[in-house]
Amino acid sequence: MEPKWLEWAKQIQSIAQAGKAYANNDFDMERYEALQQLSVEIMVHHTYTDQSIIKELFANETGYATPKADIRSVVFRDGKLLMVQEKSDGAWALPGGWGDIGLTPSEVAVKEVKEEAGFDVQPVKLIGVLDKKCHPHPPSPYHVYKILIQCEIIGGEASESIETSAVGFFSEDDLPPLSIGRNTESQINLAFRHLHKTDEPGYLD
């Protein structure tokens, strides 16, 4: 679903990043640095974003390039889905964020709910592992796997955080404006399918 120019830019960046990690002479290093600069210029041309920002967000990593993991917690109470209002865009999302080094996906899911919504939860089910490029998200400079983990509330109470301005529970037919960079309506519908059908299989890609 992402535009071809973005797909190509990310592939070039990935090749350049891996090449720089394993290059064993200055000539190869120069070639891979030229490729990386090309990927940055493609992003700048199509996004009208300052080159320094693109380099910081898009071409600042080293080593073999791998997808990022965005972990989202699916929490129901009385048939309604827990969501938080993001301060960054004013829209609503499942609690979650990037995976943390040293924590398992389940531990990240628990941590994010506590930090963003105030509730203590325990993981109960993997809903799916989704490739962001296969879903109707806005274009992203990163290749992202979204991991949806269903959790149940065991304590705590609703509270805001430095990243969220409100906490709420919503029914499937009364959803708030979604932060589609973080979650889409089809992904929310997937979450509700697991509420209504406990033997719903995990979703892949």
C-alpha atoms as one frame of an Amber mdcrd trajectory, in Angstrom:
protein
   0.000   0.000   0.000   2.966   2.345   0.405   4.150   4.302  -2.667   6.865
   2.762  -4.794   9.294   5.631  -4.196   9.134   4.984  -0.457   9.614   1.249
  -0.928  12.659   1.875  -3.133  14.133   4.465  -0.754  13.861   2.097   2.191
  15.392  -0.767   0.222  18.318   1.407  -0.871  18.804   2.616   2.686  18.760
  -0.985   3.968  21.353  -2.105   1.413  23.557   0.891   2.199  23.318   0.407
   5.957  24.202  -3.275   5.764  26.974  -2.566   3.264  28.566   0.043   5.534
  28.430  -2.449   8.423  30.359  -5.105   6.502  32.481  -3.091   4.042  36.181
  -3.965   4.352  37.740  -1.186   2.276  37.349   2.555   1.731  36.128   2.177
  -1.857  33.149   0.038  -0.866  32.410   2.354   2.065  32.250   5.323  -0.324
  29.859   3.462  -2.620  27.508   2.552   0.231  27.624   6.090   1.601  26.656
   7.344  -1.869  23.728   4.912  -1.912  22.634   6.090   1.519  22.774   9.711
   0.377  20.642   8.765  -2.643  17.987   7.270  -0.374  17.967  10.464   1.693
  17.584  12.615  -1.426  14.611  10.518  -2.573  12.929  11.055   0.798  13.683
  14.785   0.778  12.319  15.181  -2.761   9.020  13.449  -2.018   8.379  14.692
   1.516   9.689  18.277   1.265  11.436  17.704   4.596  14.783  19.220   5.527
  17.680  16.882   4.716  19.070  17.043   8.257  15.760  15.762   9.651  15.613
  12.923   7.135  19.171  11.893   7.988  18.345  11.867  11.696  15.132   9.849
  11.331  15.867   7.707   8.311  19.615   7.167   7.931  21.002   7.370  11.452
  21.287   3.683  12.316  24.216   1.336  11.896  24.565  -2.400  11.475  22.328
  -4.730   9.527  18.954  -3.061   8.937  15.984  -4.851  10.517  12.304  -3.924
  10.991  11.230  -2.033  14.107   8.666  -3.566  16.474   5.629  -1.494  17.473
   3.808  -3.276  20.295   0.140  -2.441  20.951  -1.997  -3.642  23.853  -5.591
  -4.722  23.282  -7.553  -4.374  26.528 -11.309  -4.821  26.930 -13.620  -3.914
  29.800 -17.345  -4.611  29.653 -17.123  -5.183  25.912 -15.369  -1.894  25.215
 -11.806  -1.292  24.035  -9.236   0.718  25.977  -7.729   3.593  23.993  -5.615
   6.630  24.831  -5.661  10.089  23.278  -2.243  10.977  21.928  -0.974  14.466
  22.729   1.046  14.486  19.507  -1.987  14.516  17.186  -5.076  14.603  19.424
  -6.304  11.279  18.013  -6.793   7.915  19.732  -4.724   4.731  19.773  -4.227
   1.430  21.508  -1.659   1.863  24.289   1.759   0.955  22.950   5.049   1.955
  21.438   8.430   0.734  20.245   9.814  -2.467  21.712  12.423  -1.946  24.420
  15.801  -3.655  24.569  15.800  -6.167  27.422  12.011  -6.547  27.601   9.870
  -9.228  26.014   6.920  -8.148  23.839   4.532  -9.071  26.674   6.529  -7.008
  29.151   6.409  -4.032  26.801   2.626  -4.424  26.439   2.212  -4.382  30.234
   4.554  -1.409  30.641   2.877   0.677  27.961  -0.625   0.223  29.406   0.603
   1.226  32.856   2.507   4.250  31.575  -0.072   5.523  29.090  -3.387   4.514
  30.693  -2.696   3.754  34.379  -3.987   0.180  34.447  -2.174  -2.958  35.592
  -2.668  -5.736  33.054  -1.507  -9.229  32.269  -1.046 -10.610  28.738  -3.415
 -13.386  27.690  -3.188 -13.780  23.901  -1.223 -12.827  20.798  -3.720 -11.337
  18.336  -1.354 -10.853  15.450   1.902  -9.704  13.905   1.189  -7.174  11.163
   3.515  -5.655   8.593   2.693  -1.945   8.569   3.246  -1.660   4.808   0.328
  -4.071   4.226  -2.182  -1.856   6.026  -3.652   1.613   5.336  -1.234   3.615
   7.468   0.396   6.848   6.272   3.820   6.328   4.667   6.608   5.674   7.161
  10.398   5.888   6.743  10.762   2.705   8.794   9.784  -0.873   8.052   7.587
  -1.736  11.032   6.079  -4.917  12.431   3.070  -4.204  14.652   2.490  -6.768
  17.400  -1.005  -6.816  18.922  -1.220  -8.463  22.350  -4.510  -8.918  24.206
  -4.302  -8.184  27.924  -6.734  -8.182  30.828  -6.981  -5.627  33.609  -5.908
  -6.815  37.058  -5.664  -3.476  38.847  -4.897   0.226  38.682  -7.097   3.056
  37.501  -7.304   5.319  34.483  -4.684   8.072  34.416  -3.067  10.288  31.789
   0.652  10.448  31.040   3.250  12.725  29.491   2.270  11.274  26.083  -1.510
  10.955  26.536  -4.204  13.500  27.377  -7.178  11.181  27.999  -8.102   7.532
  28.585 -11.348   5.935  27.444 -13.199   2.746  26.591 -15.025   2.549  23.264
 -17.493   0.206  21.582 -16.863  -1.012  18.043 -19.665   1.147  16.621 -18.633
   4.304  18.457 -14.903   4.712  17.863 -13.136   8.052  18.359 -10.931   9.651
  15.653  -8.039   7.220  15.215  -4.328   8.003  15.128  -3.862   6.049  11.912
  -0.099   6.125  12.096  -0.530   3.915  15.162  -3.672   1.896  14.401  -6.290
   1.630  11.683 -10.003   0.912  11.805  -9.444  -2.540  10.296  -6.973  -3.353
  13.091  -9.479  -2.212  15.721 -12.075  -4.444  14.044  -9.579  -7.310  14.246
  -9.259  -6.713  17.984 -13.037  -6.881  18.431 -13.180 -10.137  16.458 -10.999
 -11.680  19.136 -13.370 -10.373  21.803 -16.410 -11.884  20.112 -14.720 -15.111
  19.010 -12.173 -16.394  21.505 -10.868 -19.053  19.095 -10.160 -16.510  16.347
  -6.728 -17.462  14.924  -3.775 -15.108  15.114  -3.311 -12.698  12.213  -0.090
 -12.736  10.204   1.061  -9.913   7.889
